């Protein structure tokens, strides 16, 4: 696996660029303009997007990065100006995988990247439920044999459901499963994750695999192949 790292930033202060270059001299750093990178980017791609970019909102920048082939699979963190629940919800809806409250500095940036990059690879067999198949080792989802792009939160959520079919999970349990801070994420955020997962799978041709259990949470019903 290509473990090279590319870092995408929006209008970073010169001091931050210098700090990153000193601590991670092997990383490629790309300062984003109005248009996401067009060429292929190898290895792991991390984007830290300011709430307000020089020429557009950070929400719009997240959307553009998600639509571009080169950055569709990047791990995007939106840097919020304030810790409001509404801002967090909008960040996730725009395509961010995560968020933090600014200002961004090198210590917090490296902590965020390293905390996920250092997770050991998952060695598990392929899981299948009806038309949906997930390969944890390859980090790939397929519906009817065709690959389906999946963001990290939705991938991990689907993996959890596929490993535990026919079990109801509360929103709090799903927050904990994804390693998030329950105090910083409300139930509506979980609904955003589930909604994005549903749209990705249904858009690829799978029947809606998730069932909402009122007042309890969500369950993935097992389906015959």
PEVEN-V784641 format. One record per pair of residues at least 12 apart in sequence whose C-alpha atoms are under 10 Angstrom apart, sorted by the first residue. I is the first residue (numbers start at 1). J is the second residue. Records with the same first field share a line. If there is no record, write none. Layout:
BEGIN
I: J + J
END
This chain:
BEGIN
1: 42 + 43 + 44 + 138
2: 42 + 43 + 44
3: 42 + 43 + 44 + 45 + 117
4: 26 + 27 + 28 + 41 + 42 + 43 + 44 + 45
5: 24 + 26 + 27 + 28 + 29 + 41 + 42 + 43 + 44 + 45 + 46 + 113 + 117
6: 26 + 27 + 28 + 29 + 30 + 41 + 42 + 43 + 44 + 45 + 46 + 47 + 74
7: 20 + 27 + 28 + 29 + 30 + 31 + 32 + 44 + 45 + 46 + 47 + 48 + 74 + 75 + 113
8: 28 + 29 + 30 + 31 + 32 + 36 + 37 + 45 + 46 + 47 + 48 + 49 + 71 + 74 + 75 + 76
9: 29 + 30 + 31 + 32 + 33 + 46 + 47 + 48 + 49 + 50 + 53
10: 30 + 31 + 32 + 33 + 34 + 47 + 48 + 49 + 50 + 51 + 52 + 53 + 54 + 58 + 61
11: 31 + 32 + 33 + 49 + 50 + 52 + 53 + 54
12: 31 + 32 + 48 + 49 + 50 + 53 + 104 + 105
13: 104 + 105
15: 105 + 106
16: 104 + 105 + 106 + 107 + 109
17: 29 + 31 + 105 + 106
18: 106
19: 105 + 106 + 107
20: 105 + 106 + 107 + 109 + 110
21: 106
23: 106 + 107 + 110
24: 110
28: 45
29: 45 + 46 + 47
30: 47
31: 47
32: 47 + 49 + 53 + 54 + 61
33: 53 + 54 + 55 + 56 + 61
34: 53 + 54 + 55 + 56 + 60 + 61 + 64
35: 61 + 64 + 65 + 68
36: 61 + 62 + 64 + 65 + 66 + 67 + 68 + 69 + 70 + 71
37: 65 + 68 + 69 + 70 + 71
38: 68 + 69 + 70 + 71
39: 68 + 69 + 70 + 71
40: 69 + 70 + 71
41: 69 + 70 + 71 + 74
42: 70
43: 74
44: 73 + 74 + 75 + 117
45: 70 + 71 + 72 + 73 + 74 + 75 + 76
46: 71 + 73 + 74 + 75 + 76 + 77 + 109 + 112 + 113
47: 62 + 65 + 71 + 74 + 75 + 76 + 77 + 78 + 96 + 97 + 113
48: 62 + 75 + 76 + 77 + 78 + 79 + 96 + 98 + 99 + 100 + 104 + 109
49: 61 + 62 + 76 + 77 + 78 + 79 + 80 + 96 + 99 + 104
50: 62 + 77 + 78 + 79 + 80 + 81 + 99 + 100 + 101 + 102 + 103 + 104
51: 78 + 79 + 80 + 81 + 82 + 87 + 91 + 99 + 101 + 102
52: 78 + 79 + 80 + 81
58: 78 + 79 + 80 + 91 + 94 + 96
59: 78 + 87 + 90 + 91 + 92 + 93 + 94 + 95 + 96
60: 91 + 94 + 95
61: 78 + 94 + 95 + 96
62: 76 + 77 + 78 + 91 + 92 + 93 + 94 + 95 + 96 + 97
63: 91 + 93 + 94 + 95 + 96
64: 94 + 95
65: 94 + 95 + 96
66: 94 + 95 + 96 + 151
67: 95
72: 95 + 149 + 150 + 151
73: 149 + 150 + 151 + 152
74: 96 + 97 + 151 + 152
75: 95 + 96 + 97 + 98 + 113 + 116 + 151 + 152 + 153
76: 91 + 92 + 95 + 96 + 97 + 98 + 99 + 151 + 152
77: 91 + 92 + 95 + 96 + 97 + 98 + 99 + 100 + 109 + 112 + 113
78: 91 + 92 + 94 + 95 + 96 + 97 + 98 + 99 + 100 + 101 + 102
79: 91 + 96 + 98 + 99 + 100 + 101 + 102 + 103 + 104
80: 99 + 100 + 101 + 102 + 103 + 104
81: 100 + 101 + 102 + 103
82: 100 + 101 + 102 + 103
83: 99 + 100 + 101 + 102 + 184
84: 101 + 184
85: 184 + 185 + 186 + 188 + 189
86: 188 + 189
87: 99
88: 100 + 101 + 184 + 185 + 186 + 189
89: 185 + 186 + 188 + 189 + 190 + 191 + 192
90: 189 + 192
91: 189
92: 153 + 189 + 190 + 192 + 193 + 196
93: 189 + 192 + 193 + 195 + 196
95: 151 + 196
96: 151 + 152 + 153
97: 151 + 152 + 153 + 154 + 193
98: 112 + 152 + 153 + 180
99: 112
100: 112
121: 136 + 137 + 138 + 139
122: 135 + 136 + 137 + 138 + 139
123: 135 + 136 + 137 + 138
124: 136 + 137 + 138
125: 137
126: 138 + 140 + 141 + 162
127: 141 + 159 + 162 + 163
128: 141 + 142 + 143 + 162 + 163 + 222 + 223 + 224 + 225
129: 143 + 161 + 162 + 163 + 165 + 209 + 220 + 221 + 222 + 223 + 224 + 225
130: 143 + 144 + 206 + 207 + 209 + 221 + 222 + 223 + 224 + 225
131: 143 + 144 + 145 + 146 + 201 + 204 + 205 + 206 + 207 + 209 + 223 + 224 + 225
132: 144 + 145 + 146 + 147 + 148 + 158 + 162 + 201 + 204 + 205 + 206 + 207 + 209 + 223 + 225
133: 145 + 146 + 147 + 148 + 159 + 162
134: 147 + 148 + 155 + 158 + 159 + 162
135: 159
136: 155 + 156 + 159
139: 152 + 155 + 156 + 159
140: 155
141: 155 + 158 + 159 + 201
142: 201 + 204 + 206
143: 200 + 201 + 202 + 203 + 204 + 205 + 206
144: 204 + 205 + 206
146: 204 + 205
147: 204
148: 200 + 201 + 203 + 204
149: 200 + 201 + 204
150: 196 + 197 + 200 + 201
151: 193 + 196 + 197 + 200
152: 178
153: 178 + 179 + 190 + 193 + 194 + 196 + 197
154: 178 + 192 + 193 + 194 + 195 + 196 + 197 + 198 + 200
155: 193 + 197
156: 174 + 177 + 178
157: 174 + 175 + 177 + 178 + 190 + 193 + 194 + 197
158: 194 + 197 + 198 + 201 + 209 + 210 + 220
160: 174 + 177 + 178 + 220
161: 174 + 209 + 210 + 218 + 219 + 220 + 221 + 222
162: 209 + 219 + 220 + 221 + 222
163: 220
164: 219 + 220 + 221 + 222
165: 210 + 219 + 220 + 221 + 222 + 223
166: 210 + 211 + 218 + 219 + 220 + 221 + 222 + 223
167: 217 + 218 + 219 + 220 + 221 + 222
168: 211 + 212 + 213 + 216 + 217 + 218 + 219 + 220 + 221
169: 212 + 213 + 216 + 217 + 218 + 219 + 220
170: 187 + 190 + 213 + 215 + 216 + 217 + 218 + 219
171: 186 + 187 + 188 + 189 + 190 + 191 + 215 + 216 + 217 + 218
172: 185 + 186 + 187 + 190 + 217
173: 217
174: 187 + 190 + 193 + 217 + 218
175: 187 + 189 + 190
187: 217
190: 217
191: 212 + 217 + 218
194: 210 + 212 + 218
195: 210
197: 209 + 210
198: 210
208: 220 + 221
209: 221 + 222 + 223
210: 222
END
